[in-house]
Structures are given as C-alpha cells and as structure tokens.
Amino acid sequence: MGGSSSNSVPSSVDMVASQKNADLVNEQWADYQTRFQPQEANLINEVNGNGGLQTTLLPQALAQASADNSNVFNSEKNQQNRDLSRYGQAMNDEQRQQQGTQFGIAESAGAANANNTTIQTDQDMKNTVMSGGLGAASGAV
C-alpha cells in the first residue's frame, strides 16, 4: 500500500494526505495569527506598558482598592451611628472624635493592606504572563 516499502515512491494517496496535513497546519497558524496573537500582544503590552516595573492596570486597580476601602469604612461608621440611634443614644463630641480616630486608624491599615495586596497581585500577574502562563493571568487584578 502507499509508502509501505522504503524504496517505493510516495503514492498519490500519501501526497494528498501530506498536502491536506500541510493545509491544516497552515490554517491553524493563520487562525492563531489573526485571533490569538493580537490578544497575546495586547496582554504583553499591558504588562510591560511603563518600562516593566508594573502593569498598566496597577494605577486603576490601586484607585479602585482605595475607593472600595473608603466605602467600606464609611458604611461601617454610618451603620454604627444608626445602631446607636436605634437605641436612642447619641455620641458627644469626644466620642465622635474617638470614633473618628479609631476608624481612621483602621481605615489606614485597611488601605495599606489593600494596596499591598493589589501590588502583589499585579506582580504575580506580570510574572505569570511573562513566564508563559497566559491562561492563569486573565482573572488577576
């Protein structure tokens, strides 16, 4: 049968199969170049967009982390005040100042933690992308 002996000339069936295989590989390469490679290039540009120290997503992520942190502490402070008013209690100026100090300290610690976590996540995403793990980096930051 086609190509079974080492001295025989490839048969037309072998040539057709070989050509179909070559066509399939060429189609797959063209598909990769048109669909995947632009996405890959975009992701690499985001990772190395500012000289390679951080991704281009980091400033936006830090701003979002800061806003979320502030919203959480403002909501908690308001909830605490509502809880007191339900019992018919109100804070005097000194208690309000103490509450502000306590929430300020906790908010600062929360902001530092959120920023550090965001920066570490950004670095992890960059390392993942640059080491070839494109699939794992899509949900980071």
C-alpha positions as CSV (number, residue, x, y, z in Angstrom):
1,M,0.0,0.0,0.0
2,G,1.1,3.6,-0.3
3,G,4.5,4.3,1.1
4,S,4.8,1.0,2.9
5,S,8.2,0.0,1.5
6,S,11.3,2.1,2.0
7,N,12.3,2.1,-1.7
8,S,8.9,3.0,-3.2
9,V,7.9,6.4,-4.5
10,P,5.2,8.0,-2.4
11,S,1.8,7.2,-3.8
12,S,-0.8,9.8,-4.8
13,V,-2.8,9.0,-1.6
14,D,0.3,9.8,0.5
15,M,0.8,13.1,-1.4
16,V,-2.8,14.1,-1.0
17,A,-2.7,13.3,2.8
18,S,0.5,15.1,3.2
19,Q,-0.9,18.2,1.4
20,K,-4.1,18.1,3.5
21,N,-2.0,18.0,6.6
22,A,0.1,20.9,5.4
23,D,-3.0,22.9,4.6
24,L,-4.4,22.2,8.0
25,V,-1.3,23.3,9.7
26,N,-1.2,26.5,7.6
27,E,-4.9,27.2,8.5
28,Q,-4.2,26.7,12.2
29,W,-1.2,29.1,12.0
30,A,-3.3,31.7,10.2
31,D,-6.0,31.3,12.8
32,Y,-3.5,31.8,15.6
33,Q,-2.1,34.9,14.0
34,T,-5.5,36.5,13.4
35,R,-7.3,35.6,16.6
36,F,-4.8,34.8,19.4
37,Q,-1.6,36.7,18.6
38,P,-3.2,40.2,18.8
39,Q,-4.7,39.3,22.2
40,E,-1.3,38.0,23.4
41,A,0.5,41.1,22.2
42,N,-2.1,43.3,23.9
43,L,-1.6,41.4,27.2
44,I,2.2,41.7,27.0
45,N,1.9,45.4,26.3
46,E,-0.3,45.9,29.3
47,V,2.3,44.0,31.4
48,N,5.2,46.0,30.2
49,G,3.5,49.2,29.3
50,N,5.5,51.6,31.5
51,G,9.0,50.2,31.4
52,G,8.3,46.9,33.0
53,L,8.0,47.9,36.7
54,Q,4.3,47.4,36.9
55,T,1.4,46.6,34.6
56,T,-0.7,49.4,33.1
57,L,-3.6,48.1,35.1
58,L,-2.0,48.9,38.5
59,P,-2.9,52.6,38.9
60,Q,-6.5,51.8,38.1
61,A,-6.5,48.9,40.5
62,L,-4.9,50.9,43.3
63,A,-7.5,53.7,42.9
64,Q,-10.3,51.1,43.0
65,A,-8.9,49.4,46.1
66,S,-8.6,52.8,47.8
67,A,-12.2,53.8,46.9
68,D,-13.6,50.4,48.0
69,N,-11.7,50.6,51.3
70,S,-13.1,54.1,52.0
71,N,-16.6,53.0,51.1
72,V,-16.4,50.0,53.5
73,F,-15.3,52.1,56.4
74,N,-17.8,54.9,55.7
75,S,-20.6,52.4,55.6
76,E,-19.4,50.8,58.8
77,K,-19.2,54.1,60.5
78,N,-22.7,55.1,59.3
79,Q,-24.1,51.7,60.4
80,Q,-22.6,52.1,63.9
81,N,-24.2,55.5,64.2
82,R,-27.6,54.1,63.0
83,D,-27.3,51.3,65.6
84,L,-26.8,53.8,68.4
85,S,-29.7,56.0,67.2
86,R,-32.0,52.9,67.3
87,Y,-31.4,52.7,71.0
88,G,-32.0,56.4,71.4
89,Q,-28.3,57.1,72.0
90,A,-26.1,59.8,70.5
91,M,-22.4,60.4,70.8
92,N,-21.0,63.5,72.3
93,D,-18.1,65.4,70.6
94,E,-15.4,63.5,72.4
95,Q,-17.0,60.1,71.5
96,R,-17.3,61.2,67.9
97,Q,-13.6,62.2,67.9
98,Q,-12.7,58.9,69.3
99,Q,-14.8,57.1,66.8
100,G,-13.2,59.1,64.0
101,T,-9.7,58.3,65.3
102,Q,-10.5,54.6,65.6
103,F,-12.0,54.4,62.2
104,G,-9.2,56.5,60.7
105,I,-6.5,54.1,62.1
106,A,-8.5,51.0,60.9
107,E,-9.1,52.6,57.5
108,S,-5.4,53.4,57.1
109,A,-4.4,49.8,58.0
110,G,-7.1,48.5,55.6
111,A,-5.8,50.8,52.8
112,A,-2.2,49.7,53.3
113,N,-3.3,46.1,53.2
114,A,-5.4,46.6,50.1
115,N,-2.6,48.5,48.3
116,N,0.0,45.8,49.2
117,T,-2.3,43.0,48.1
118,T,-3.1,44.9,44.8
119,I,0.6,45.5,44.1
120,Q,1.5,41.8,44.9
121,T,-1.4,40.6,42.6
122,D,-0.1,42.9,39.9
123,Q,3.4,41.5,40.2
124,D,2.0,37.9,40.2
125,M,0.1,38.6,37.0
126,K,3.1,40.1,35.3
127,N,5.3,37.1,36.3
128,T,2.6,34.7,35.1
129,V,2.3,36.4,31.8
130,M,6.0,36.7,31.2
131,S,6.6,33.1,32.1
132,G,4.0,31.9,29.5
133,G,1.1,31.2,31.8
134,L,-1.4,33.4,29.9
135,G,-4.5,31.4,30.9
136,A,-3.9,31.9,34.6
137,A,-3.4,35.6,34.5
138,S,-6.8,36.6,32.9
139,G,-8.6,36.9,36.3
140,A,-5.9,38.8,38.2
141,V,-6.2,42.4,39.4
